Amino acid sequence: MRPFEAPVDYTAPNYTVHIENGRVVAAFATDQPDSAFPTVHNELEARFLGAQPFRNKPFQLSSYSATRKRSDGTLILSVSDTVHVTGGAVDFVIRDAAGNVTPDAKADRIKATNELAQLAAKHIHDPVAAALLKSYNEAINDPSNELTHLYEIRDALSKKFGGDKNTRSMLNISKNEWSQFGKLANDDPLYQGRHRGKQVGQLRDATQAELAEVRGIARKMVLAYLKSLG
């Protein structure tokens, strides 16, 4: 399974990027110093962090390599990256108001993934945005503490907007979603949650449905915040 289910192409000020089947190639139309390559790598990493909440699997960008070649008299630099992703099923589907999977769920999922990836790359230098993406990444890479890391997202946003009510209003999160998120991630006696030390002997593992619910609300909050930045 790849972070992106379909090929992705985008253009940056000095280069173009093609992502397909776990391989990334960035091409420059003019010669560039080696110092330009980390910028490409960092931008890619931000995009993959943005895609991660929809795929819910760890990824790792390999070290890049650069090659210079001439094509029709034009100097091209290609910076390649290989992406390694742990296998597994897709966690995210699109459902209608009745709870049914929409007929074009895959296309909608690809569109949503690309949108969040683009927003993540655009706003990665915003401290709160970077913190949200980091927390989601840590939730995926540390599943035994997943709900604790996801709760960090709600906590960071509440601090940013000055309280729960303001945050819900700013990000269009319903009171029910907010409460359910807190119940599962903070209150219930779950091994993956925040207060397991207070409930020794009563703990249980969160169900897949409970994890999916918290992930979905966390993803909604991250996307809403990134959109709020413009």
Residue, then its C-alpha position, 0 to 999 in steps of 0.5 A: m500500500r502506498p501513501f497515494e493511491a494514484p499518481v501525483d504531479y505538482t509544480a513548485p517554483n523551481y521544479t516539478v514532482h512526479i509520485e507513483n508506485g512509491r517512487v518520487v522524482a523531482a526535475f529541475a529545468t536548470d542546474q541547481p546546487d546540492s543545497a537545493f535538494p533538502t528543500v525538495h525533500n522537506e516539502l515531500e515529507a510534509r506532503f506525506l505527513g498530510a496524506q498519512p491520516f487517510r492511509n493510517k500507515p507509517f511511511q519512510l522517505s529514503s535518502y535521495s539521490a541526484t542525477r544530471k542529464r541533458s535532454d534536447g539541450t536542456l539541463i535536468l536535475s532529477v532528485s529521486d526518493t523511494v517511499h517505504v510504507t507498511g502494508g495494511a488495509v485502508d482505514f478511511v472510506i467516504r460514507d453518505a448521510a445514511g452511513n453507506v459507502t459512496p459509489d465513488a469512495k476511492a475517487d473521493r478518498i484520493k481527492a481528500t488525501n491530495e487536498l490534505a497533503q497539499l495543505a500540509a506542505k503549504h502550511i508546514h511552517d505554521p507551528v500548530a500545523a506542524a505539531l498536529l501533523k507530528s502528533y498524528n504521525e506519532a499516533i501511527n508509529d506508536p500504536s500502544n499510545e495512539l489515543t494519547h497522541l491523537y488527544e494532543i491534536r485536540d489539546a493543541l487546538s484548544k490552546k490555540f483558540g482559547g478553549d473548547k467552545n471557541t475551537r469547535s466554533m472555529l473548526n466546525i466540530s460538533k459538540n457530540e464529536w468533541s465529547q466523543f473524542g474526549k470520552l474515548a481518548n481521555d476518559d474511557p479505560l483504554y490501554q491506548g488512552r491517556h489515563r490508563g494509570k488511574q484505572v488499573g485492572q479495568l483496562r481493555d484495548a480499544t476496538q477497531a471501530e473506536l480507533a477509527e472514530v477517534r482517527g476520523i475526528a482527529r483527521k477532521m480537526v487537522l484538515a479544518y485547521l489547515k483550511s483555516l490558514g488559507 
